[in-house]
């Protein structure tokens, strides 16, 4: 019985804690905030490029190629394109020293995840995306 309780306590401690956060004031330059937070992620999650547009943000590792052994190379463009209109909710989590922002659509599907060590940067990202969403609504 003690092992079961200890195991349950350990499992709960390993889970991420959701932090309640609602976007606040609009950001003056949301494009630069989005680019900065995405590029300041840890090395293994950092994209090679970030392109912000009025309708979406696109980021990724660029083009990767693979030689198939028959003299041809297959290339794949590995990018994430996040449309602001598709985002229904932005969730902020904390797990140890990391702050995790997850963007979900109306069907509760995960659209994108951004991980940063700075809680203020994670909150600024949510505010910047909310600013871009409000600009979409007024167009």
N, C-alpha and C positions, 0 to 999 in steps of 0.2 A: 504494500500500500504506500509506504514511504517513497519507494522508487517511482511509483506512478505519479505521485504528487510532485516529486522533484523533477521528473521528466516533463510534466506539464508546465511547471514554473520555468524551466529552462527554455522550452519551446516558445512560451509567451515572451520571454525576455529577448529572444532572437528576432522577433517580429518588429517591423517598422511601426513607429508611432505616427498617426495622422495628426497634423497640426491644423487647427482651424484657421483659415485665412481667406478673406474676401478682398478682391481687388479694391484699391482705394483711389486716389487721385490719378487723373490721366498723366502719362509720361510725356515730356516735351519732345524727345527724340526716341521713340520706341524702337526704331530700326537699329540704332547703335547699341541699345541695351540688349536686344535679342542677340545680335552678333557677338557682343562681348561675353555674355553669359555662356553661349554655346561654345565659343572658342576657349574659354577658361576652364572647361571640364578637364578631368584627369586625362592623361596621355592616351589611355586605351579607349576612351569614349570621345575624344576630341575629333571633330570633323576636319577634313582638309579644306573645305570651303563652306561658306554660308552666304546665301543670296536671299535678301529680303525684298519682297515685292508688296504692293498695296493689298493683294489678295492672299498671299501665302508667304511662308518662309521655307526655303529649300536648303538642306545641308546634307553632307555625306562625305564619303571617302573617295569620290571621283570614280574613275574607270579602272576596273581590274581586269586583267587578262589571264587566260589559261591556255597553254599549249596542249592540244589534244593528241599529239603524236603523229598526225597525218599531214603536217606542214601547215595547218591552219590554227589560228588563235581565236578563241571565243572570248569576247569582252562583255563585260556587264557594268552598267552604270549604277553604282550603289548609292542611292540618295533617299532621303526622307523629305517629302513635301507635305507640309502641314498647312492646310487651308484654314484661315481664321474662322470662316463661317461654319466649318464642320465641328468646331470645338464647343461642346456643351458645358463641360466643367473642367476646372484646373484644380488638381489636388496636390497638396504639399505634405510630404512625409519627412520624418527624420529617422535615420538609422545610424546609430553611433555618431560619427562626425559628419556624415553625409546628409545633405538635404536633397530630396528627390521630388521633382515636379512631374506629374503625369497629366497628360491632356487626354480627355475621353470625349467620344461623340455621344449623340442622343441614345444610341443603342448600347452604351456603356462599353464600347470597344476601345482598347488602348490605341491611341493615335501616335503618341511620342512620349519618350521619357528623357528628362534632362537631370543629370546628377551634378551637384556642386558642393563644395565644402563651406560655402558662405550662405548663411540663411538670408541675409539681406539681398544678396544677388538673386536667390530663388524667388523672393517676394517681388523684387523689381521685374523679374522675367514675367511673373503672373500679371503684374500691373501693365507691362508693355504689351503683352498679348491682348489683354482686355482693352487697352487703348486702340489697338489695331482692329479689334472686333467692333468697337463703337464707331470707328471711322467707316467700316464696311456697312454698318447699319444706316449711316446717314447718306450713303451714296445711292 
